[in-house]
Amino acid sequence: MWTPSQRGVLIAFVLTLSLALLIRLAVNRHYVSDPPPAESTRYDQLADRLDPNVASWQELAVLPQLGEKRAKEIVAYREQFRADRRGNVAFRMAEDLLVIRGIGVAMLTTLRPYLTFPPSPPATRGV
């Protein structure tokens, strides 16, 4: 079926391919942990969620269904809230955005995957 010269070419090809793969394996060794860590090493650098307490209106405006007008209203409400309450955080959870005109439950459901909020402070007992 195969002539000796064809067998030789096939063997040379397989050996060359094997050698190339072994060299690539030796040069490009990467350790993959099992199981992978919960947060990657660049977790803090890659932001895929926005905190409405610190985001600018331009950043908020790109969220689905929000738009420029509502983004500016969020920022205005946040700044007024900080001024009235001496620097407290205006939005502790997604439901706090319902006070903004034009944001309802349906829009909040759409926005929720794109938002993050500060962790709640630990509960303190009164002494």
DSSP file (Angstrom, degrees, kcal/mol; ACC not computed):
  #  RESIDUE AA STRUCTURE BP1 BP2  ACC     N-H-->O    O-->H-N    N-H-->O    O-->H-N    TCO  KAPPA ALPHA  PHI   PSI    X-CA   Y-CA   Z-CA
    1    1 A M              0   0    0      0, 0.0     2,-0.4     0, 0.0     0, 0.0   0.000 360.0 360.0 360.0 -57.2    0.0    0.0    0.0
    2    2 A W        -     0   0    0      4,-0.0     0, 0.0     2,-0.0     0, 0.0  -0.830 360.0-131.9-100.8 138.4    2.6    2.6    1.0
    3    3 A T     >  -     0   0    0     -2,-0.4     4,-2.4     1,-0.1     3,-0.2  -0.484  27.3-108.8 -80.7 159.4    6.0    2.7   -0.7
    4    4 A P  H  > S+     0   0    0      0, 0.0     4,-2.0     0, 0.0     5,-0.1   0.859 120.3  52.0 -58.2 -35.7    9.1    2.8    1.4
    5    5 A S  H  > S+     0   0    0      2,-0.2     4,-2.0     1,-0.2     5,-0.1   0.885 109.7  49.3 -69.7 -36.3    9.8    6.4    0.4
    6    6 A Q  H  > S+     0   0    0     -3,-0.2     4,-2.5     2,-0.2    -1,-0.2   0.898 110.6  50.8 -66.4 -41.0    6.2    7.4    1.4
    7    7 A R  H  X S+     0   0    0     -4,-2.4     4,-2.7     1,-0.2     5,-0.2   0.904 109.5  51.0 -62.5 -40.5    6.6    5.7    4.7
    8    8 A G  H  X S+     0   0    0     -4,-2.0     4,-2.4    -5,-0.2    -2,-0.2   0.907 110.8  47.4 -63.5 -42.2    9.9    7.5    5.3
    9    9 A V  H  X S+     0   0    0     -4,-2.0     4,-2.4     2,-0.2    -2,-0.2   0.908 113.0  49.5 -65.2 -42.0    8.3   10.9    4.5
   10   10 A L  H  X S+     0   0    0     -4,-2.5     4,-2.5     2,-0.2    -2,-0.2   0.917 111.9  47.6 -63.8 -44.2    5.4   10.1    6.8
   11   11 A I  H  X S+     0   0    0     -4,-2.7     4,-2.5     2,-0.2    -2,-0.2   0.906 112.3  49.9 -63.5 -41.9    7.7    9.0    9.7
   12   12 A A  H  X S+     0   0    0     -4,-2.4     4,-2.4    -5,-0.2    -2,-0.2   0.897 111.3  49.5 -63.4 -40.4    9.8   12.2    9.2
   13   13 A F  H  X S+     0   0    0     -4,-2.4     4,-2.6     2,-0.2    -2,-0.2   0.935 111.9  47.0 -64.6 -46.4    6.6   14.3    9.3
   14   14 A V  H  X S+     0   0    0     -4,-2.5     4,-2.5     1,-0.2    -2,-0.2   0.907 114.0  48.0 -63.8 -41.9    5.3   12.7   12.5
   15   15 A L  H  X S+     0   0    0     -4,-2.5     4,-2.5     2,-0.2    -1,-0.2   0.906 112.2  48.9 -65.3 -41.2    8.7   13.0   14.2
   16   16 A T  H  X S+     0   0    0     -4,-2.4     4,-2.4     2,-0.2    -2,-0.2   0.920 113.0  47.3 -64.4 -43.8    9.1   16.7   13.1
   17   17 A L  H  X S+     0   0    0     -4,-2.6     4,-2.3     2,-0.2    -2,-0.2   0.918 112.8  49.1 -63.8 -43.4    5.6   17.4   14.4
   18   18 A S  H  X S+     0   0    0     -4,-2.5     4,-2.3     1,-0.2    -2,-0.2   0.911 111.4  49.3 -62.0 -43.1    6.2   15.6   17.7
   19   19 A L  H  X S+     0   0    0     -4,-2.5     4,-2.3     2,-0.2    -1,-0.2   0.906 110.5  50.6 -63.3 -42.0    9.5   17.5   18.2
   20   20 A A  H  X S+     0   0    0     -4,-2.4     4,-2.3     1,-0.2    -2,-0.2   0.908 111.8  47.6 -63.7 -41.8    7.8   20.8   17.5
   21   21 A L  H  X S+     0   0    0     -4,-2.3     4,-2.3     2,-0.2    -2,-0.2   0.885 111.2  50.6 -67.6 -38.5    5.1   20.1   20.0
   22   22 A L  H  X S+     0   0    0     -4,-2.3     4,-2.2     2,-0.2    -2,-0.2   0.897 111.0  48.7 -65.2 -40.3    7.6   18.9   22.7
   23   23 A I  H  X S+     0   0    0     -4,-2.3     4,-2.2     2,-0.2     5,-0.2   0.923 111.5  49.7 -64.4 -43.5    9.6   22.1   22.2
   24   24 A R  H  X S+     0   0    0     -4,-2.3     4,-2.5     1,-0.2    -2,-0.2   0.897 110.9  50.0 -62.5 -39.6    6.5   24.2   22.5
   25   25 A L  H  < S+     0   0    0     -4,-2.3    -1,-0.2     1,-0.2    -2,-0.2   0.903 111.2  48.7 -63.8 -41.8    5.5   22.4   25.7
   26   26 A A  H  < S+     0   0    0     -4,-2.2     3,-0.4     1,-0.2    -2,-0.2   0.865 117.3  41.0 -67.4 -36.2    8.9   22.9   27.2
   27   27 A V  H  < S+     0   0    0     -4,-2.2     2,-0.4     1,-0.2    -2,-0.2   0.853 117.7  45.2 -80.9 -36.3    8.9   26.7   26.3
   28   28 A N  S  < S+     0   0    0     -4,-2.5     2,-0.5    -5,-0.2    -1,-0.2  -0.395  71.2 158.2-109.9  54.1    5.3   27.5   27.2
   29   29 A R        +     0   0    0     -3,-0.4     2,-0.4    -2,-0.4    -3,-0.1  -0.661  13.1 177.5 -79.8 127.6    4.8   25.7   30.5
   30   30 A H        -     0   0    0     -2,-0.5     2,-0.5     2,-0.0    -2,-0.1  -0.996  25.0-133.7-130.5 135.8    1.9   27.3   32.5
   31   31 A Y        -     0   0    0     -2,-0.4     2,-0.6     2,-0.0    -2,-0.0  -0.784  17.1-165.9 -89.5 126.9    0.6   26.1   35.8
   32   32 A V        -     0   0    0     -2,-0.5     2,-0.0     4,-0.0    -2,-0.0  -0.954  18.3-136.2-113.1 114.3   -3.2   25.8   35.9
   33   33 A S        -     0   0    0     -2,-0.6    -2,-0.0     1,-0.0     0, 0.0  -0.349  17.9-119.4 -71.0 149.7   -4.4   25.5   39.5
   34   34 A D  S    S+     0   0    0      1,-0.3    -1,-0.0     2,-0.1    -2,-0.0  -0.938 103.1  22.4-131.1 109.5   -7.1   22.9   40.2
   35   35 A P  S    S-     0   0    0      0, 0.0    -1,-0.3     0, 0.0     3,-0.1   0.578 103.6-124.3 -80.2 159.4   -9.5   24.2   41.3
   36   36 A P        -     0   0    0      0, 0.0    -2,-0.1     0, 0.0     4,-0.1  -0.311  34.7 -93.2 -66.4 154.2   -9.0   27.7   40.0
   37   37 A P        -     0   0    0      0, 0.0     3,-0.1     0, 0.0     4,-0.0  -0.268  28.1-120.3 -65.9 155.8   -8.9   30.6   42.5
   38   38 A A  S    S+     0   0    0      1,-0.2     2,-0.4    -3,-0.1     0, 0.0   0.864 101.4  31.4 -65.0 -36.8  -12.2   32.4   43.2
   39   39 A E  S    S-     0   0    0      2,-0.0    -1,-0.2     5,-0.0     5,-0.0  -0.987  86.3-128.5-125.4 133.0  -10.7   35.7   42.1
   40   40 A S    >   -     0   0    0     -2,-0.4     3,-1.5     1,-0.1     4,-0.2  -0.185  31.0-103.1 -71.8 169.9   -8.0   36.1   39.4
   41   41 A T  T 3  S+     0   0    0      1,-0.3     3,-0.3     2,-0.1    -1,-0.1   0.788 123.7  43.9 -66.2 -27.2   -4.8   38.0   40.0
   42   42 A R  T >> S+     0   0    0      1,-0.2     4,-1.5     2,-0.1     3,-0.7   0.080  77.1 119.9-103.0  22.8   -6.1   40.9   37.9
   43   43 A Y  T <4 S+     0   0    0     -3,-1.5     3,-0.3     1,-0.3    -1,-0.2   0.889  75.6  47.8 -55.6 -44.3   -9.6   40.9   39.5
   44   44 A D  T 34 S+     0   0    0     -3,-0.3    -1,-0.3    -4,-0.2    -2,-0.1   0.741 110.3  53.1 -72.3 -22.1   -9.3   44.5   40.8
   45   45 A Q  T <4 S+     0   0    0     -3,-0.7     2,-1.0     1,-0.2    -1,-0.2   0.756  98.9  66.8 -83.6 -24.7   -8.1   45.8   37.5
   46   46 A L     <  -     0   0    0     -4,-1.5     2,-0.6    -3,-0.3    -1,-0.2  -0.791  68.4-173.6-103.2  95.2  -10.9   44.4   35.4
   47   47 A A        +     0   0    0     -2,-1.0    -3,-0.1     1,-0.1     3,-0.1  -0.782  19.2 162.7 -92.5 119.8  -14.1   46.2   36.4
   48   48 A D        +     0   0    0     -2,-0.6     2,-0.3    67,-0.0    -1,-0.1   0.345  65.1  56.4-113.0   3.1  -17.2   44.8   34.8
   49   49 A R  S    S-     0   0    0      2,-0.0     2,-0.4    66,-0.0    66,-0.3  -0.954  72.8-137.5-132.5 152.5  -19.6   46.4   37.2
   50   50 A L  B     -a  115   0A   0     64,-2.8    66,-2.5    -2,-0.3    -2,-0.0  -0.875   7.4-140.6-112.0 142.8  -20.1   50.0   38.2
   51   51 A D    >>  -     0   0    0     -2,-0.4     4,-2.2    64,-0.2     3,-1.9  -0.904  10.2-153.1 -96.8 114.6  -20.7   51.4   41.7
   52   52 A P  T 34 S+     0   0    0      0, 0.0    -1,-0.1     0, 0.0    26,-0.1   0.638  91.1  68.1 -65.7 -10.4  -23.4   54.2   41.3
   53   53 A N  T 34 S+     0   0    0     38,-0.2    37,-0.1     1,-0.1    64,-0.1   0.673 119.1  15.9 -79.5 -17.1  -21.9   55.9   44.4
   54   54 A V  T <4 S+     0   0    0     -3,-1.9    -1,-0.1     2,-0.1     2,-0.1   0.523  97.4 108.8-131.2 -13.4  -18.6   56.7   42.6
   55   55 A A     <  -     0   0    0     -4,-2.2     2,-0.1     1,-0.1    -5,-0.0  -0.371  65.4-122.2 -71.9 146.4  -19.3   56.4   38.8
   56   56 A S     >  -     0   0    0      1,-0.1     4,-2.2    -2,-0.1     5,-0.2  -0.358  27.1-107.8 -78.1 166.7  -19.5   59.4   36.6
   57   57 A W  H  > S+     0   0    0      1,-0.2     4,-2.2     2,-0.2     5,-0.1   0.840 120.2  58.3 -66.5 -30.5  -22.7   60.1   34.6
   58   58 A Q  H  > S+     0   0    0      2,-0.2     4,-0.6     1,-0.2    -1,-0.2   0.898 108.3  45.3 -64.7 -39.7  -20.8   59.2   31.4
   59   59 A E  H >4 S+     0   0    0      1,-0.2     3,-0.7     2,-0.2     4,-0.2   0.901 115.2  47.1 -69.2 -40.6  -20.0   55.7   32.9
   60   60 A L  H >< S+     0   0    0     -4,-2.2     3,-1.6     1,-0.2     7,-0.2   0.824 101.1  66.9 -69.4 -31.2  -23.6   55.3   34.1
   61   61 A A  H 3< S+     0   0    0     -4,-2.2     6,-0.8     1,-0.3    -1,-0.2   0.728  92.0  61.6 -65.1 -21.9  -25.1   56.4   30.7
   62   62 A V  T << S+     0   0    0     -3,-0.7    -1,-0.3    -4,-0.6    -2,-0.2   0.579  78.9 107.2 -83.1  -7.4  -23.7   53.4   28.9
   63   63 A L  S X> S-     0   0    0     -3,-1.6     3,-1.7    -4,-0.2     4,-0.8  -0.419  88.7 -85.6 -68.4 146.7  -25.7   51.0   31.0
   64   64 A P  T 34 S-     0   0    0      0, 0.0    -1,-0.1     0, 0.0    -2,-0.1  -0.272 105.7  -4.8 -60.2 134.7  -28.6   49.4   29.1
   65   65 A Q  T 34 S+     0   0    0      1,-0.1    -3,-0.1    -3,-0.1    -2,-0.1   0.438 108.8  99.9  66.6   3.8  -31.8   51.4   29.2
   66   66 A L  T <>  -     0   0    0     -3,-1.7     4,-0.7    -5,-0.1    -5,-0.1   0.967  58.0-179.0 -85.9 -57.7  -30.4   54.1   31.5
   67   67 A G  H  X  -     0   0    0     -6,-0.8     4,-1.6    -4,-0.8     5,-0.1   0.022  44.3 -70.8  81.0 169.7  -29.4   56.9   29.2
   68   68 A E  H  > S+     0   0    0      2,-0.2     4,-2.3     1,-0.2     5,-0.2   0.890 124.9  53.6 -68.8 -42.8  -27.8   60.3   29.7
   69   69 A K  H  > S+     0   0    0      1,-0.2     4,-1.8     2,-0.2    -1,-0.2   0.937 112.8  41.7 -62.9 -49.1  -30.7   62.0   31.5
   70   70 A R  H  X S+     0   0    0     -4,-0.7     4,-2.3     2,-0.2    -1,-0.2   0.863 112.0  56.2 -68.4 -34.3  -31.2   59.3   34.2
   71   71 A A  H  X S+     0   0    0     -4,-1.6     4,-2.1     1,-0.2    -1,-0.2   0.918 108.5  47.3 -62.4 -42.3  -27.4   59.0   34.7
   72   72 A K  H  X S+     0   0    0     -4,-2.3     4,-2.5     1,-0.2    -1,-0.2   0.868 110.3  53.0 -66.0 -35.6  -27.2   62.7   35.4
   73   73 A E  H  X S+     0   0    0     -4,-1.8     4,-2.6     2,-0.2    -2,-0.2   0.876 107.6  51.4 -66.7 -36.9  -30.2   62.4   37.8
   74   74 A I  H  X S+     0   0    0     -4,-2.3     4,-2.6     2,-0.2    -2,-0.2   0.936 112.2  45.7 -63.1 -46.1  -28.4   59.6   39.7
   75   75 A V  H  X S+     0   0    0     -4,-2.1     4,-2.4     2,-0.2    -2,-0.2   0.904 113.4  49.5 -65.2 -41.0  -25.3   61.7   40.0
   76   76 A A  H  X S+     0   0    0     -4,-2.5     4,-2.4     2,-0.2    -2,-0.2   0.925 112.8  47.0 -64.4 -44.2  -27.3   64.8   41.1
   77   77 A Y  H  X S+     0   0    0     -4,-2.6     4,-2.7     1,-0.2    -2,-0.2   0.920 112.0  51.2 -62.0 -43.4  -29.2   62.7   43.7
   78   78 A R  H  X S+     0   0    0     -4,-2.6     4,-2.3     1,-0.2    -2,-0.2   0.918 111.5  46.3 -60.7 -45.0  -26.0   61.2   45.0
   79   79 A E  H  X S+     0   0    0     -4,-2.4     4,-2.1     2,-0.2    -1,-0.2   0.899 114.0  47.9 -66.9 -40.3  -24.3   64.5   45.4
   80   80 A Q  H  X S+     0   0    0     -4,-2.4     4,-2.5     2,-0.2     5,-0.2   0.898 110.7  52.1 -66.1 -39.5  -27.3   66.0   47.1
   81   81 A F  H  X S+     0   0    0     -4,-2.7     4,-2.3     1,-0.2     7,-0.3   0.913 110.3  48.4 -62.2 -43.7  -27.6   63.0   49.4
   82   82 A R  H  <>S+     0   0    0     -4,-2.3     5,-2.4     1,-0.2     6,-0.3   0.893 112.0  49.4 -64.0 -39.7  -23.9   63.4   50.4
   83   83 A A  H ><5S+     0   0    0     -4,-2.1     3,-0.6     3,-0.2    -2,-0.2   0.909 115.5  42.9 -67.1 -41.0  -24.3   67.1   51.1
   84   84 A D  H 3<5S+     0   0    0     -4,-2.5    -2,-0.2     1,-0.2    -1,-0.2   0.849 122.6  36.9 -73.4 -34.6  -27.4   66.5   53.2
   85   85 A R  T ><5S-     0   0    0     -4,-2.3     3,-0.8    -5,-0.2    -1,-0.2   0.042 111.5-109.3-113.1  26.1  -26.1   63.5   55.1
   86   86 A R  T < 5S-     0   0    0     -3,-0.6    -3,-0.2    -4,-0.3    -4,-0.1   0.878  82.4 -36.5  51.9  53.0  -22.4   64.5   55.5
   87   87 A G  T 3 <S+     0   0    0     -5,-2.4    -1,-0.2     1,-0.2    -5,-0.2   0.513  90.9 150.6  88.5   4.8  -20.8   62.1   53.1
   88   88 A N    <   -     0   0    0     -3,-0.8     2,-0.3    -6,-0.3    -1,-0.2  -0.290  56.5 -94.8 -66.9 158.9  -22.9   59.0   53.7
   89   89 A V        -     0   0    0      1,-0.1     3,-0.2    -4,-0.0    -1,-0.1  -0.596  29.0-156.3 -76.9 130.6  -23.3   56.5   50.8
   90   90 A A  S    S+     0   0    0     -2,-0.3     2,-0.6     1,-0.2    -1,-0.1   0.861  79.9  41.9 -77.0 -36.8  -26.5   57.2   48.8
   91   91 A F        +     0   0    0      1,-0.1    -1,-0.2     6,-0.0   -38,-0.2  -0.914  51.7 159.2-121.4 106.7  -26.9   53.7   47.3
   92   92 A R  S    S+     0   0    0     -2,-0.6     2,-0.3     1,-0.2    -1,-0.1   0.661  75.7  10.4 -95.4 -20.9  -26.3   50.7   49.6
   93   93 A M  S >  S-     0   0    0     23,-0.1     3,-1.5     1,-0.1     4,-0.3  -0.952  84.5 -98.6-151.0 166.9  -28.4   48.3   47.5
   94   94 A A  G >  S+     0   0    0     -2,-0.3     3,-1.9     1,-0.3     4,-0.2   0.845 116.3  64.2 -60.1 -35.7  -30.0   48.2   44.0
   95   95 A E  G >  S+     0   0    0      1,-0.3     3,-1.6     2,-0.2    -1,-0.3   0.729  86.7  72.6 -63.6 -21.0  -33.4   49.0   45.4
   96   96 A D  G X  S+     0   0    0     -3,-1.5     3,-1.0     1,-0.3    -1,-0.3   0.722  85.4  67.1 -65.4 -19.6  -32.1   52.4   46.6
   97   97 A L  G X  S+     0   0    0     -3,-1.9     3,-1.8    -4,-0.3    -1,-0.3   0.616  76.7  84.4 -75.3 -11.4  -32.1   53.5   42.9
   98   98 A L  G <  S+     0   0    0     -3,-1.6    -1,-0.2     1,-0.3     5,-0.2   0.683  76.2  69.7 -66.2 -15.9  -35.9   53.3   42.9
   99   99 A V  G <  S+     0   0    0     -3,-1.0     2,-0.4    -4,-0.2    -1,-0.3   0.678  79.2  94.7 -74.0 -15.7  -36.0   56.9   44.3
  100  100 A I  S X  S-     0   0    0     -3,-1.8     3,-1.8    -4,-0.1     2,-0.1  -0.625  89.6-110.8 -78.2 130.6  -34.7   58.2   40.9
  101  101 A R  T 3  S+     0   0    0     -2,-0.4     3,-0.1     1,-0.3    -1,-0.1  -0.398 101.7  23.0 -63.4 130.9  -37.5   59.3   38.6
  102  102 A G  T 3  S+     0   0    0      1,-0.2     2,-0.7    -4,-0.1    -1,-0.3   0.296  94.1 109.5  96.2  -8.7  -37.8   56.9   35.7
  103  103 A I    <   +     0   0    0     -3,-1.8    -1,-0.2    -6,-0.2     2,-0.2  -0.896  43.8 166.2-103.1 116.2  -36.2   53.9   37.3
  104  104 A G     >  -     0   0    0     -2,-0.7     4,-2.4    -3,-0.1     5,-0.2  -0.482  52.9 -84.0-115.7-172.4  -38.7   51.2   38.1
  105  105 A V  H  > S+     0   0    0      1,-0.2     4,-2.1     2,-0.2     5,-0.1   0.892 125.4  51.8 -63.6 -41.5  -38.6   47.6   39.0
  106  106 A A  H  > S+     0   0    0      2,-0.2     4,-1.5     1,-0.2    -1,-0.2   0.926 112.9  44.3 -63.7 -44.8  -38.3   46.4   35.4
  107  107 A M  H  > S+     0   0    0      1,-0.2     4,-2.4     2,-0.2    -1,-0.2   0.890 110.7  55.4 -67.2 -37.6  -35.3   48.7   34.7
  108  108 A L  H  X S+     0   0    0     -4,-2.4     4,-2.2     1,-0.2    -1,-0.2   0.887 105.0  52.9 -61.7 -38.9  -33.7   47.8   38.0
  109  109 A T  H  < S+     0   0    0     -4,-2.1    -1,-0.2     1,-0.2    -2,-0.2   0.879 111.2  47.1 -63.0 -37.7  -33.9   44.1   37.0
  110  110 A T  H  < S+     0   0    0     -4,-1.5    -2,-0.2     1,-0.2    -1,-0.2   0.877 116.5  43.5 -69.6 -38.4  -32.1   45.0   33.8
  111  111 A L  H >X S+     0   0    0     -4,-2.4     3,-2.3     1,-0.2     4,-0.5   0.773  90.2  86.3 -79.8 -27.1  -29.4   47.1   35.6
  112  112 A R  G >< S+     0   0    0     -4,-2.2     3,-1.3     1,-0.3    -1,-0.2   0.814  84.9  54.0 -49.6 -43.5  -28.7   44.8   38.5
  113  113 A P  G 34 S+     0   0    0      0, 0.0    -1,-0.3     0, 0.0    -2,-0.1   0.717 110.2  49.5 -66.3 -16.2  -26.1   42.6   36.7
  114  114 A Y  G <4 S+     0   0    0     -3,-2.3   -64,-2.8    -4,-0.2     2,-0.3   0.437 100.6  78.8 -99.9  -0.8  -24.1   45.8   35.9
  115  115 A L  B <<  -a   50   0A   0     -3,-1.3     2,-0.3    -4,-0.5   -64,-0.2  -0.813  51.1-173.2-114.1 149.3  -24.0   47.3   39.3
  116  116 A T        -     0   0    0    -66,-2.5   -23,-0.1    -2,-0.3    -2,-0.0  -0.965   9.2-157.9-133.0 153.1  -22.0   46.7   42.5
  117  117 A F        -     0   0    0     -2,-0.3   -25,-0.1   -66,-0.1     3,-0.1  -0.916  30.6 -90.2-131.2 155.9  -22.5   48.3   45.9
  118  118 A P        -     0   0    0      0, 0.0    -1,-0.0     0, 0.0     2,-0.0  -0.314  52.6 -97.9 -64.2 147.4  -20.2   48.8   48.9
  119  119 A P        -     0   0    0      0, 0.0     0, 0.0     0, 0.0     0, 0.0  -0.351  44.6-103.9 -63.1 145.9  -20.2   46.0   51.4
  120  120 A S        -     0   0    0      1,-0.1     3,-0.1    -3,-0.1   -28,-0.0  -0.482  38.8-109.0 -72.0 141.0  -22.4   46.6   54.3
  121  121 A P        -     0   0    0      0, 0.0    -1,-0.1     0, 0.0     3,-0.1  -0.320  43.6 -89.7 -66.8 152.5  -20.5   47.6   57.5
  122  122 A P        -     0   0    0      0, 0.0     2,-0.2     0, 0.0     0, 0.0  -0.322  47.9-102.9 -63.1 145.1  -20.4   45.1   60.3
  123  123 A A        -     0   0    0     -3,-0.1     2,-0.4     1,-0.0    -3,-0.0  -0.467  36.8-153.6 -70.2 136.4  -23.3   45.3   62.7
  124  124 A T        -     0   0    0     -2,-0.2     2,-0.4    -3,-0.1    -1,-0.0  -0.897   8.1-132.4-113.8 143.8  -22.3   47.0   66.0
  125  125 A R        -     0   0    0     -2,-0.4     2,-0.3     2,-0.0     0, 0.0  -0.737  21.5-120.4 -93.1 139.2  -24.0   46.4   69.3
  126  126 A G              0   0    0     -2,-0.4    -1,-0.0     1,-0.1     0, 0.0  -0.625 360.0 360.0 -76.6 135.0  -25.0   49.3   71.5
  127  127 A V              0   0    0     -2,-0.3    -1,-0.1     0, 0.0    -2,-0.0   0.412 360.0 360.0-102.2 360.0  -23.4   49.2   74.9
